[in-house]
Amino acid sequence: MADPKDIYQCQTSNCGFTYDPDRGDKKRQIPKGTRFEELPEEWCCKVCGASRKMFRPLAGPGSVKEDGI
């Protein structure tokens, strides 16, 4: 299991859906505690179908917070 400080929520720029590692994705059998980086390559947004490439972390490396936006 990942260190809690390394688990970030990621949000898609398409529809605003946020993947929350604390919840996982029950519909697609992704267990709680699964980091975004650990999701299968074929995983996509359950709302709009956006690929993983369309998501951005809400904290940590590459995030809006880190970029100062």
Residue pairs with C-beta under 8 A, 6 or more apart in sequence:
1 33
2 21
2 33
2 35
2 38
6 35
6 60
7 21
7 22
7 33
7 35
8 21
8 35
8 36
8 57
8 58
8 59
8 60
8 63
9 18
9 19
9 20
9 21
9 57
9 58
9 59
10 18
10 19
10 36
10 55
10 56
10 57
10 58
11 17
11 18
11 19
11 55
11 56
11 58
12 18
12 45
12 47
12 48
12 50
12 54
12 55
12 56
13 50
13 54
13 55
13 56
14 45
14 48
14 50
14 54
15 45
15 47
15 48
15 50
17 45
17 46
17 47
17 48
17 50
18 58
19 25
19 36
19 39
19 55
21 32
21 33
21 34
21 35
21 36
22 32
22 33
23 32
24 30
24 31
24 32
24 33
24 34
25 34
25 39
25 43
25 46
27 46
28 43
28 46
30 39
30 43
36 52
36 55
36 57
39 52
41 52
43 52
44 50
44 51
44 52
45 54
45 55
56 62
56 63
56 64
57 63
58 64
58 65
59 65
59 66
60 66
